Amino acid sequence: MGSSYRINRVEELLRRELSDIVQHLGDPRLHMLTVVDVELTRDLKSAKVFVSSLGDQEQQLAATAALQQALGFVRREVAKRISLRQVPQLALVYDDTAERAARVGALLNQVKSNTDG
């Protein structure tokens, strides 16, 4: 099995390459999509790709669906760019952490303005 150091290095390399690949895809729905993180299994055979997108919920769903359709191409591009014995299977996971943080920040600002007044 791989060491955690190797797994972390491959995760970071995958995240960078996936971000670059997604930004260079021609689909306009992917314009505001960001690869946030990658989690590899210990055997390096599969990876969860955490993505986030700006826009309303409809735009987020469209961007995620567009990337899901392009995963075969993205995986082939990863194989060209990274020398691994086996390119991991990619699974998309939508990450809404930034949205939740913005909502909490807005609520805190609202509470602060109510207590100052």
C-alpha positions, -999 to 999 in steps of 0.1 A, spaced: 0 0 0 11 36 -5 25 58 22 4 87 34 32 110 21 30 96 -14 -8 97 -13 -7 134 -2 17 142 -30 -4 125 -57 -36 141 -44 -20 176 -47 -6 168 -81 -40 155 -92 -58 186 -78 -34 210 -97 -37 190 -130 -75 186 -128 -79 224 -121 -58 232 -152 -77 207 -173 -111 219 -162 -101 256 -169 -90 247 -204 -122 227 -214 -142 247 -239 -176 243 -222 -189 277 -210 -208 260 -182 -175 252 -165 -163 288 -165 -169 293 -127 -161 257 -116 -132 251 -92 -115 219 -81 -114 223 -44 -98 191 -32 -90 155 -42 -91 125 -19 -74 93 -31 -80 58 -17 -49 41 -2 -45 19 -33 -46 50 -56 -73 34 -77 -101 58 -71 -104 95 -63 -131 118 -51 -128 152 -68 -145 179 -48 -157 208 -69 -174 241 -62 -191 266 -85 -203 302 -83 -238 311 -94 -272 299 -86 -282 263 -80 -292 258 -116 -258 270 -128 -241 248 -102 -260 217 -113 -253 225 -150 -216 229 -143 -214 197 -123 -233 178 -150 -210 191 -177 -179 180 -159 -195 146 -152 -200 141 -189 -164 151 -196 -149 128 -170 -137 103 -196 -118 130 -214 -105 145 -182 -92 111 -171 -73 106 -204 -58 140 -200 -46 131 -165 -31 99 -179 -11 120 -204 1 145 -178 9 123 -148 30 92 -148 11 67 -127 8 29 -130 -30 33 -131 -50 65 -134 -76 66 -106 -113 64 -114 -127 99 -108 -159 106 -88 -173 141 -85 -185 154 -52 -200 189 -50 -185 209 -21 -208 237 -8 -184 248 20 -178 283 6 -216 289 2 -222 278 38 -194 300 51 -208 330 32 -243 323 47 -228 321 82 -208 353 76 -240 371 65 -259 359 96 -230 370 119 -230 404 102 -268 407 107 -265 398 144 -237 423 148 -257 451 131 -288 442 153 -267 444 185 -250 476 175 -283 494 168 
